Amino acid sequence: MQTASHYKILVVDDDPDIVELLQYNLTREGYEVETADNGRKAIEVAKQIKPEVILMDVMMPVMDGIAACRQLRELEEFRQTHIIFLTARSEEFSEVAAFEAGADDYITKPIKPRALLSRLTAFARRDAHQEEQDQVIEAGDLKIDRTSFAVYKGDEKITLPKKEFELLAFLAATPNKVYTREELLSNIWGNDVYVIARTVDVHVRKVREKVGEENIKTIKGVGYKFNTD
């Protein structure tokens, strides 16, 4: 089982001062750190080192972070990589765009190294917890394999990005139990990560597009449940 300090981290930012700050603090904590200064370079380096975590700016030359994240999520080997945006942009539409592209977290600058390290530890803790859970969930017409992060609907294999998979697996583990958006945010993203409630709606919509509208039911004014009725 990996601990946070064993993660390889790719830092992507076109500001050398920010790169130096993050590299110094992460290396001091025992992380293995590589860097890139634009989205296109980030994809190249990620393919070489296979990082567990990518810390990425949004606004960069050559290719921005949103486009890079979207391309990484299309590649099988990066479906489960933690991608965290570090950005000066705090508008809600930018945050929603980041999560739609497949981000796991969204942190606004200025960056506080201790807070970032705490979030990395939280990611590792949730990864470890998932390893201890039942590895296969069968619910309705779906089979959810936590080991391969794959979903099977009949003979069809469906691969979901990490947060979409975690959301589906969490709901399916307790069929017909209704969860509020706040409960889903706490259990999937954790209390150390600040994301807006709309993030849940975005992820539910994307999961429905892939596994079927009938599997996740909206309970108006409350939240969501995995439906087996």
N, C-alpha and C positions, 0 to 999 in steps of 0.2 A: 504494500500500500504506500503510495507516494504521500509525502508531506509537502506543504506549500514550498518550503525552501529547496525542494528537489525539482521544482518546475523550471523549465527553460522558458525564458520570456523574451519576446521580440518587442522592442520599443521603436515606435514609428512616429517621427515628428520632424518637421523641417526647421525647428528652432534648436540650434545646438546647445543652448543653455539648458533647455528643458531635458534634452537627451542626456546631457552630462549629469544633471540633478537626479534623474531617475536611475541612470546606470550606477551612479555612486551609491545611492541608498539601497538599491536592490542587490547589488553585488556584495555590499556589506552584510546583508542578511543571508547570504549564501546562494542566491539565485545565479543561474547562468544566463547572461544577458547578451543579446545581439541587437544591432540597431539598423534602421533604414530611415531615409529622409523623404520618401514619397510612397504612395500606394503601390505603384508598379514594382519598385524595389522591394517593398515589403512582401509581395507575393513571391518574388524570386528567392528571398532569404528564407521565408517560411517553408518553401518546398525543400530547402536544403537542410534546415535544422529541426523541423517538425516541433515547434514550440507548443507548450501546454497553454500558454497565455500570450495574447497579443494586446499591447497597450498602444492605441493608435489615435492620432490627431484626426480631426475631420477635414479642415481646410489645409490642403497641401498642393504643391505644384505637381505636374505630370499626371497624377491620378489622385483624387481625393480619397478620404478614408471610407466614405459610404460606398463608393464604387469598388474599392479594394475589398471591403468586407463582403459585399455581395458576390464578388468573384470567388473569394475564398470559400464561402458557404456552398458554392456550387461544386466544389471539389470534395470527394468522399473523405479524404484524410483530414479535412478541417471542419467537418460537420460538428464535432464535439469539442473543438478548441474554444477556450474562453476568449472572447474578443471584447475588450473594454475600451470605450472611446474616452479620450481626454481632450476636452475642447473648451474654447472660450465662448462658444455659442450656447446660450441658455434658453433659446426660444423653444416652445413646446413642439413646433413642427419639425425642428431639427432633431429633437430627441425621438419623436415618433419615427422619423425617417431612419434614424440609426437602428432602432429596434426592428423596423420592417426589414432592414438589410440583414439582420441576424445578430445584432449586438447582444451581449449578456449584461452589460452595465454601461452607464453614461455618467462621467464625472466631469464637472465644470472646473475650469482653471480659475484661480491659481491652485496648483496641486499641493496637497498636504501629504508628504511622504508617509507619515505614521497612519493616516486614515487609509491610504492606498494599501499599505502593508496589511492592515486589519481586514480589508476586503479580500485580499488574496488568501489570507488564512481562512476566511469564511468560505471561499470557493473550495478550498481543499477539504474543509470539514464536511461540506455537503457532498463532495465527490466520495469521501470515505463512507458517509452514511448510506449513500446509494449502493455502494459495494456490498453492504451488509444486508440489504433488503432482498426479498424474493427476486430471483433473477428473471422469472417468466410470469407474466400476468396474462390470463385469458379472460376476456370480458366481451360479452356479445359476440360479434363475428371477428373480433380482433385478437391477435396474439402479440404481446409486447415483450420483447426480449431485451432486458437491461444490459446483458453482456455485450451484445453486438449493436446496441442502440438501434435496433430494427423493429419495424412494425409489420406484421403480416395480416393481410385481409384476404382470407382464402389462400390462393396460391400466389397472390401478388405481394411483393416485398416493397415496403414504403420506407424510405430513409428520411428522417426529420432532423433539422438542426437541433442542437442540444436543448435549448430552452423549450422549444415546441415539444420535443420528446418528453422532457421532464414534466411538462404540464399535462400531457396526455396520460402518462404513466401514473401521476399523482391522482388524477381524477378517476382513472380506471381501477385503481387499487381499492377504492371504496365506492362501488357502483351505486348510483341513485342518491348519494349523499350530496347535499347542496353546500357549496363553498362560496363565500363572499369574495369579491375582488381583493379585499384586504387580506383575507386568509390565504388566497393563492399567491399574492405578492410576497407574503411572509414566508410561505413554505417553498416557493420556487426560486425567488430572488433573494430571500433572506432579509433580516432586519438591518444588516450592515449596508445594504444597497438601496439607494433612493431612486425609485422609478415611479412614474405616474400611473394611476389606476387604468388609464386608457391602454397601457402596455398589455394588460391581460386581454383586453378586447381584440387587440391586433393579433396576438398569438393564437387566441381561440379561432379567429377567422381563418388564419393560415392553416391551422390543424384541420379545421373542417373542410377546407378546400382539398386536402390531401387524403383524409381518411373517411370523409363522408359527413354530411350535414346532420345525419340522424344520431351520431354518437355523442355529441356534446349538446346538451339542451340549455337554453337560456331560461333562467327563472327571473322573470321581470321584477326589477327593483331589489333583487337579492344577489344573484350571481350565476353560477354555472354548476351543472352536475353531469356525470357520465351516465348516459341514458341506456337502460336495458329493457325498457317497457316495450 
